[in-house]
Amino acid sequence: MATERRVSRVASLIKREISQMLLHDIKDERVGAGMVSVTDVEVAGDLQHAKIFVSIYGTEEARRETMKGLKSATGYVRSELGHRVRLRRTPEIVFVEDISIERGSRVLSLINQLNHHPTDSTEADDDSMDDLGAEE
């Protein structure tokens, strides 16, 4: 098994190379339908498997098509990765959609909505606090 440091270095190298492939080498139109970026790469301790987490910007349909395109390009990506990265065995690759950025922006928009439109109970609490201040 590889050391934790080596696994981390291989993961960052794979992330860089696949990001370059997404920008310049993959010609599948479905992959270009949505803006795709590699957010993370998890490599198994034995360096035999790699999960590539991708963030896709676009409509739900564009995201589905992009994932189909990435799955069909898996063989090409693995082959090209084998030429670019010198490893004994090129890891098996699986693309996984990362929705954490979308989830984070949704949470931020909900927080902003709460800040702009406080609920009635919050206003009632503020009024009662004003009454307490007047008694002192």
N, CA and C of each residue as an Amber inpcrd file, in Angstrom:
protein
   408
   0.8430000  -1.1870000   0.0000000   0.0000000   0.0000000   0.0000000
   0.8840000   1.2440000   0.0000000   0.3810000   2.2610000  -0.6400000
   1.1130000   3.5160000  -0.7350000   0.9410000   4.3140000   0.5510000
   1.8960000   5.1690000   0.8000000   1.7760000   6.0200000   1.9810000
   0.7090000   7.0820000   1.7390000   0.2450000   7.6580000   2.8240000
  -0.8020000   8.6860000   2.7310000  -0.3220000   9.8810000   1.9110000
   0.9320000  10.2150000   2.0710000   1.5060000  11.3420000   1.3250000
   1.5210000  11.0540000  -0.1830000   1.8990000   9.8370000  -0.5420000
   1.9270000   9.4610000  -1.9620000   0.5220000   9.4500000  -2.5510000
  -0.4510000   8.9270000  -1.8100000  -1.8380000   8.9010000  -2.2760000
  -2.3190000  10.3270000  -2.5260000  -1.9860000  11.2330000  -1.6310000
  -2.3800000  12.6350000  -1.7750000  -1.7300000  13.2680000  -3.0070000
  -0.4650000  12.9880000  -3.2300000   0.2370000  13.5310000  -4.4020000
  -0.3470000  12.9800000  -5.6950000  -0.6430000  11.6890000  -5.7130000
  -1.2330000  11.0790000  -6.9090000  -2.6090000  11.6780000  -7.1710000
  -3.4030000  11.8740000  -6.1130000  -4.7390000  12.4590000  -6.2660000
  -4.6550000  13.8600000  -6.8580000  -3.7360000  14.6880000  -6.3720000
  -3.6250000  16.0490000  -6.9000000  -3.1130000  16.0380000  -8.3400000
  -2.2460000  15.1200000  -8.6710000  -1.7500000  14.9940000 -10.0400000
  -2.8720000  14.5630000 -10.9850000  -3.6730000  13.5910000 -10.5460000
  -4.8150000  13.1410000 -11.3530000  -5.8060000  14.2790000 -11.5390000
  -6.0580000  15.0400000 -10.4830000  -6.9910000  16.1700000 -10.5650000
  -6.5230000  17.1770000 -11.6060000  -5.2360000  17.5120000 -11.5790000
  -4.6890000  18.4750000 -12.5300000  -4.7960000  17.9660000 -13.9590000
  -4.4240000  16.7110000 -14.1780000  -4.4270000  16.1640000 -15.5340000
  -5.8430000  16.0280000 -16.0900000  -6.7840000  15.5760000 -15.2780000
  -8.1570000  15.4310000 -15.7710000  -8.7780000  16.8040000 -16.0140000
  -8.4490000  17.7830000 -15.1900000  -8.9330000  19.1450000 -15.4380000
  -8.4520000  19.6450000 -16.7940000  -7.1940000  19.3830000 -17.1160000
  -6.6510000  19.7660000 -18.4190000  -7.3650000  19.0370000 -19.5500000
  -7.6420000  17.7490000 -19.3490000  -8.3610000  16.9770000 -20.3770000
  -9.7550000  17.5470000 -20.6030000 -10.4420000  17.9290000 -19.5340000
 -11.7860000  18.4830000 -19.6700000 -11.7610000  19.7920000 -20.4490000
 -10.7190000  20.5700000 -20.2510000 -10.6130000  21.8520000 -20.9430000
 -10.2340000  21.7140000 -22.4090000  -9.3230000  20.7850000 -22.7140000
  -8.7200000  20.7870000 -24.0410000  -8.9130000  19.5220000 -24.8750000
  -9.0720000  18.3600000 -24.2470000  -8.9490000  17.1220000 -24.9960000
 -10.2520000  16.3710000 -25.2540000 -11.2070000  16.4480000 -24.3560000
 -12.4370000  15.6780000 -24.5350000 -13.3340000  16.4220000 -25.5110000
 -13.6430000  15.7730000 -26.6130000 -14.3890000  16.4310000 -27.6930000
 -15.8850000  16.1450000 -27.6510000 -16.3370000  15.3340000 -26.7150000
 -17.7580000  14.9870000 -26.6150000 -18.5750000  16.2450000 -26.3400000
 -19.5510000  16.5170000 -27.1800000 -20.3820000  17.7250000 -27.0380000
 -21.1520000  17.7440000 -25.7280000 -21.5100000  16.5580000 -25.2230000
 -22.2640000  16.4980000 -23.9710000 -21.4560000  17.0350000 -22.7980000
 -20.1570000  16.8370000 -22.8360000 -19.3020000  17.3280000 -21.7560000
 -19.2060000  18.8450000 -21.8190000 -19.3110000  19.4130000 -23.0000000
 -19.2630000  20.8580000 -23.1550000 -20.5990000  21.5320000 -22.9040000
 -21.6930000  20.7520000 -22.7570000 -23.0300000  21.3250000 -22.5700000
 -23.1320000  22.1080000 -21.2650000 -22.4610000  21.6440000 -20.2370000
 -22.4380000  22.3550000 -18.9590000 -21.0010000  22.6660000 -18.5980000
 -20.7930000  23.6950000 -17.8250000 -19.4310000  23.9930000 -17.3960000
 -19.0380000  22.9650000 -16.3410000 -17.9320000  22.2680000 -16.5700000
 -17.5090000  21.1760000 -15.7010000 -16.1800000  21.5270000 -15.0590000
 -16.0730000  21.2810000 -13.7650000 -14.7820000  21.4320000 -13.0980000
 -14.5880000  20.2890000 -12.1110000 -13.3590000  19.8660000 -11.9750000
 -13.0190000  18.8010000 -11.0330000 -12.8660000  19.4410000  -9.6620000
 -13.6790000  18.9970000  -8.7060000 -13.6290000  19.5810000  -7.3680000
 -12.7500000  18.7820000  -6.4180000 -12.6780000  17.4660000  -6.6320000
 -11.8890000  16.6360000  -5.7250000 -11.6020000  15.3020000  -6.3970000
 -10.5630000  14.6420000  -5.9270000 -10.2310000  13.2950000  -6.3780000
  -9.9050000  12.4730000  -5.1410000 -10.5660000  11.3380000  -5.0080000
 -10.2660000  10.3960000  -3.9230000  -9.6240000   9.1670000  -4.5520000
  -8.4190000   8.8660000  -4.1030000  -7.6990000   7.7070000  -4.6220000
  -7.6140000   6.6750000  -3.5020000  -7.8930000   5.4180000  -3.8310000
  -7.8080000   4.3390000  -2.8540000  -6.3570000   4.1730000  -2.3980000
  -6.1810000   3.6120000  -1.2210000  -4.8390000   3.4360000  -0.6550000
  -3.9150000   2.5980000  -1.5070000  -4.4800000   1.6710000  -2.2960000
  -3.6410000   0.8410000  -3.1670000  -3.4580000   1.4470000  -4.5580000
  -3.9810000   2.6500000  -4.7670000  -3.8720000   3.3940000  -6.0270000
  -4.5470000   2.6840000  -7.2030000  -5.4970000   1.8110000  -6.9360000
  -6.1580000   1.0590000  -8.0020000  -7.4760000   1.6870000  -8.4460000
  -8.0730000   2.5420000  -7.6210000  -9.3660000   3.1520000  -7.9390000
  -9.3200000   4.6350000  -7.6080000 -10.0070000   5.4210000  -8.4370000
 -10.0700000   6.8720000  -8.2000000 -11.4840000   7.3580000  -8.4760000
 -12.0220000   8.1110000  -7.5210000 -13.3110000   8.7730000  -7.7150000
 -13.0130000  10.2160000  -8.0840000 -13.5500000  10.6510000  -9.2090000
 -13.3560000  12.0110000  -9.6770000 -14.6590000  12.7630000  -9.4160000
 -14.6270000  13.7130000  -8.5060000 -15.8120000  14.5020000  -8.1880000
 -15.8310000  15.7290000  -9.0880000 -16.9390000  15.8940000  -9.8150000
 -17.0580000  17.0090000 -10.7450000 -18.2650000  17.8610000 -10.3830000
 -18.0950000  19.1590000 -10.5350000 -19.1800000  20.1060000 -10.3500000
 -19.6040000  20.5630000 -11.7370000 -20.9110000  20.5060000 -11.9900000
 -21.4350000  20.8400000 -13.3100000 -22.4070000  21.9920000 -13.1570000
 -22.1640000  23.0620000 -13.8950000 -23.0420000  24.2210000 -13.8630000
 -23.9590000  24.1640000 -15.0740000 -25.2540000  24.2640000 -14.8280000
 -26.2060000  24.2550000 -15.9290000 -27.5420000  23.7020000 -15.4690000
 -28.4270000  23.5160000 -16.4250000 -29.7490000  22.9840000 -16.1150000
 -29.6320000  21.5180000 -15.7320000 -30.7140000  20.9880000 -15.1800000
 -30.7320000  19.5750000 -14.7860000 -30.4760000  18.6680000 -15.9940000
 -31.0790000  19.0080000 -17.1140000 -30.8890000  18.2250000 -18.3410000
 -29.4270000  18.2780000 -18.8010000 -28.8250000  19.4660000 -18.7720000
 -27.4150000  19.6100000 -19.1800000 -26.5130000  18.8220000 -18.2420000
 -26.8380000  18.8270000 -16.9530000 -26.0270000  18.0720000 -15.9850000
 -26.1150000  16.5670000 -16.2490000 -27.3300000  16.0920000 -16.5490000
 -27.4970000  14.6610000 -16.8630000 -26.7060000  14.2820000 -18.1160000
 -26.8220000  15.1100000 -19.1470000 -26.1030000  14.8350000 -20.4010000
 -24.5920000  14.8800000 -20.1920000 -24.1390000  15.8210000 -19.3880000
 -22.7050000  15.9300000 -19.1190000 -22.2000000  14.6850000 -18.4050000
 -22.9640000  14.1840000 -17.4210000 -22.5570000  12.9680000 -16.7170000
 -22.5250000  11.7720000 -17.6680000 -23.4890000  11.6910000 -18.5940000
 -23.4730000  10.6160000 -19.5980000 -22.2140000  10.7170000 -20.4580000
 -21.8830000  11.9410000 -20.8610000 -20.6830000  12.1510000 -21.6670000
 -19.4210000  11.7760000 -20.9200000 -19.3540000  12.1300000 -19.6520000
 -18.1770000  11.7810000 -18.8510000 -18.0600000  10.2650000 -18.6860000
 -19.1900000   9.6100000 -18.4630000 -19.1530000   8.1470000 -18.3020000
 -18.7000000   7.4730000 -19.5970000 -19.1230000   8.0120000 -20.7310000
 -18.7000000   7.4120000 -22.0010000 -17.2310000   7.7190000 -22.3050000
 -16.6940000   8.7930000 -21.7490000 -15.3010000   9.1650000 -21.9880000
 -14.3430000   8.5430000 -20.9740000 -14.8720000   7.7280000 -20.0590000
 -14.0430000   7.1590000 -18.9950000 -12.8610000   6.3650000 -19.5500000
 -13.0840000   5.5650000 -20.5630000 -11.9950000   4.7710000 -21.1430000
 -10.8930000   5.6460000 -21.7260000 -11.2990000   6.6760000 -22.4610000
 -10.3260000   7.6110000 -23.0360000  -9.5470000   8.3170000 -21.9290000
 -10.2690000   8.7850000 -20.8980000  -9.6220000   9.5210000 -19.8090000
  -8.6090000   8.6290000 -19.0960000  -8.9850000   7.3860000 -18.8530000
  -8.0660000   6.4670000 -18.1680000  -6.8400000   6.1920000 -19.0300000
  -7.0640000   5.9670000 -20.3170000  -5.9520000   5.7030000 -21.2290000
  -5.0030000   6.9030000 -21.2980000  -5.5780000   8.0800000 -21.4660000
  -4.7740000   9.3010000 -21.5450000  -4.0410000   9.5600000 -20.2280000
  -4.7130000   9.2750000 -19.1210000  -4.0930000   9.4370000 -17.8050000
  -2.8940000   8.5010000 -17.6680000  -3.0200000   7.2950000 -18.2090000
  -1.9080000   6.3410000 -18.1850000  -0.6970000   6.8480000 -18.9420000
  -0.9140000   7.6090000 -20.0230000   0.2060000   8.1810000 -20.7810000
   0.8280000   9.3680000 -20.0520000   0.0010000  10.1350000 -19.3530000
   0.4820000  11.3690000 -18.7160000   1.0940000  11.1520000 -17.3390000
   0.5850000  10.1790000 -16.6030000   1.0360000   9.9450000 -15.2220000
   1.7350000   8.5890000 -15.1750000   2.9470000   8.5990000 -14.6960000
   3.7280000   7.3670000 -14.6600000   3.4300000   6.5840000 -13.3830000
   2.5220000   5.6190000 -13.5070000   2.1980000   4.7240000 -12.4040000
   2.3120000   3.2880000 -12.9170000   2.5220000   2.3570000 -11.9990000
   2.5890000   0.9630000 -12.4050000   1.2880000   0.5190000 -13.0610000
   0.1710000   0.8820000 -12.4080000  -1.1620000   0.5980000 -12.9690000
  -1.9750000   1.8660000 -12.9130000  -2.6460000   2.1750000 -13.9990000
  -3.5170000   3.3420000 -14.0240000  -4.7970000   2.9770000 -13.2780000
  -5.2210000   3.8270000 -12.3410000  -6.4060000   3.4790000 -11.5530000
  -7.6870000   3.4500000 -12.3800000  -8.6200000   2.6090000 -11.9510000
  -9.9590000   2.6220000 -12.5170000 -10.5960000   3.9500000 -12.1140000
 -11.3390000   4.5550000 -13.0380000 -11.8870000   5.8890000 -12.7970000
 -13.4070000   5.8320000 -12.7640000 -13.9740000   6.5580000 -11.7970000
 -15.4210000   6.7160000 -11.7070000 -15.6980000   8.2040000 -11.5250000
 -16.5690000   8.7650000 -12.3640000 -16.9680000  10.1570000 -12.2230000
 -18.1930000  10.2380000 -11.3160000 -18.1510000  11.1500000 -10.3430000
 -19.2530000  11.3490000  -9.4020000 -19.5990000  12.8280000  -9.4110000
 -20.9020000  13.1340000  -9.5390000 -21.3160000  14.5400000  -9.5290000
 -21.2550000  15.0810000  -8.1030000 -20.6020000  16.2040000  -7.9480000
 -20.4550000  16.8670000  -6.6480000 -21.4500000  18.0240000  -6.5880000
 -22.4420000  17.9180000  -5.7170000 -23.4590000  18.9690000  -5.6200000
 -23.2520000  19.8400000  -4.3850000 -22.0980000  19.7330000  -3.7530000
 -21.8670000  20.4970000  -2.5210000 -21.8590000  22.0020000  -2.7720000
 -21.3540000  22.4540000  -3.9030000 -21.3340000  23.8870000  -4.2000000
 -22.7550000  24.3920000  -4.3770000 -23.5620000  23.6180000  -5.1050000
 -24.9630000  23.9940000  -5.3110000 -25.7010000  24.0250000  -3.9740000
 -25.4580000  23.0240000  -3.1370000 -26.1090000  22.9700000  -1.8240000
 -25.6760000  24.1590000  -0.9590000 -24.4110000  24.5040000  -1.0140000
 -23.9100000  25.6380000  -0.2480000 -24.5220000  26.9540000  -0.6920000
 -24.6580000  27.1440000  -2.0030000 -25.2500000  28.3960000  -2.4810000
 -26.7340000  28.4560000  -2.1230000 -27.3990000  27.3160000  -2.0950000
 -28.8140000  27.2960000  -1.6930000 -28.9580000  27.6760000  -0.2220000
 -28.0770000  27.1460000   0.6230000 -28.1150000  27.4870000   2.0490000
 -27.8500000  28.9810000   2.2380000 -26.8790000  29.5300000   1.5000000
 -26.5910000  30.9590000   1.6060000 -27.7810000  31.8080000   1.1750000
 -28.4740000  31.3900000   0.1010000 -29.6310000  32.1680000  -0.3310000
 -30.7500000  32.0900000   0.6980000 -30.9230000  30.9420000   1.3460000
 -31.9350000  30.8310000   2.4040000 -31.5920000  31.7220000   3.5940000
 -30.3240000  31.7840000   3.9540000 -29.8890000  32.6520000   5.0540000
 -30.1250000  34.1120000   4.6930000 -29.8070000  34.4740000   3.4510000
 -30.0400000  35.8490000   3.0110000 -31.5230000  36.1960000   3.0330000
 -32.3810000  35.2440000   2.6430000 -33.8250000  35.4830000   2.6950000
 -34.2790000  35.7170000   4.1330000 -33.7290000  34.9560000   5.0600000
 -34.0920000  35.1360000   6.4730000 -33.6430000  36.4980000   6.9900000
 -32.4840000  36.9420000   6.5500000 -31.9770000  38.2370000   6.9900000
 -32.8090000  39.3910000   6.4490000 -33.3160000  39.2370000   5.2350000
 -34.1080000  40.3040000   4.6160000 -35.5650000  40.2840000   5.0320000
 -36.0860000  39.1330000   5.3800000 -37.4950000  38.9810000   5.7360000
 -37.6140000  38.2260000   7.0580000 -37.3840000  38.8860000   8.1790000
 -37.4860000  38.1690000   9.4510000 -38.9250000  37.7040000   9.6850000
 -39.0580000  36.6080000  10.3900000 -40.3890000  36.0650000  10.6640000
 -41.0950000  36.9130000  11.7070000 -42.4000000  36.7560000  11.7870000
 -43.2100000  37.5350000  12.7420000 -42.8020000  37.2440000  14.1740000
 -42.4300000  36.0030000  14.4730000 -42.0610000  35.6610000  15.8510000
 -40.7920000  36.3930000  16.2610000 -39.8820000  36.6090000  15.3320000
 -38.6550000  37.3420000  15.6420000 -38.9890000  38.7950000  15.9480000
 -39.9010000  39.3810000  15.1740000 -40.3010000  40.7620000  15.4300000
 -40.9960000  40.8730000  16.7840000 -41.8060000  39.8870000  17.1250000
 -42.4870000  39.9000000  18.4200000 -41.4720000  39.8220000  19.5430000
 -40.4240000  39.0080000  19.3720000 -39.3790000  38.9090000  20.3870000
 -38.6500000  40.2400000  20.5350000 -38.4060000  40.9350000  19.4160000
 -37.7400000  42.2370000  19.4740000 -38.6020000  43.2420000  20.2260000
 -39.9300000  43.2310000  19.9880000 -40.8300000  44.1380000  20.6910000
 -40.8160000  43.8640000  22.1720000 -40.8240000  42.5940000  22.5620000
 -40.8320000  42.2630000  23.9820000 -39.5270000  42.6780000  24.6290000
 -38.4200000  42.6160000  23.8870000 -37.1290000  43.0780000  24.4200000
 -37.1540000  44.5790000  24.6350000 -37.8150000  45.3320000  23.7410000
 -37.9460000  46.7740000  23.9170000 -38.7290000  47.0900000  25.1860000
 -39.7950000  46.3190000  25.4240000 -40.5980000  46.5180000  26.6390000
 -39.7680000  46.2770000  27.8850000 -38.8970000  45.2830000  27.8450000
 -38.0470000  45.0150000  29.0150000 -37.0920000  46.1630000  29.2650000
 -36.5740000  46.7290000  28.2050000 -35.6410000  47.8390000  28.3440000
 -36.3330000  49.0670000  28.9400000 -37.6240000  49.2780000  28.6550000
 -38.3610000  50.4340000  29.1630000 -38.6240000  50.3160000  30.6500000
 -38.7410000  49.0790000  31.1610000 -39.0360000  48.8760000  32.5850000
 -37.8370000  49.1820000  33.4550000 -36.6380000  49.0030000  32.9310000
 -35.4400000  49.1760000  33.7520000 -35.1640000  50.5800000  34.0290000
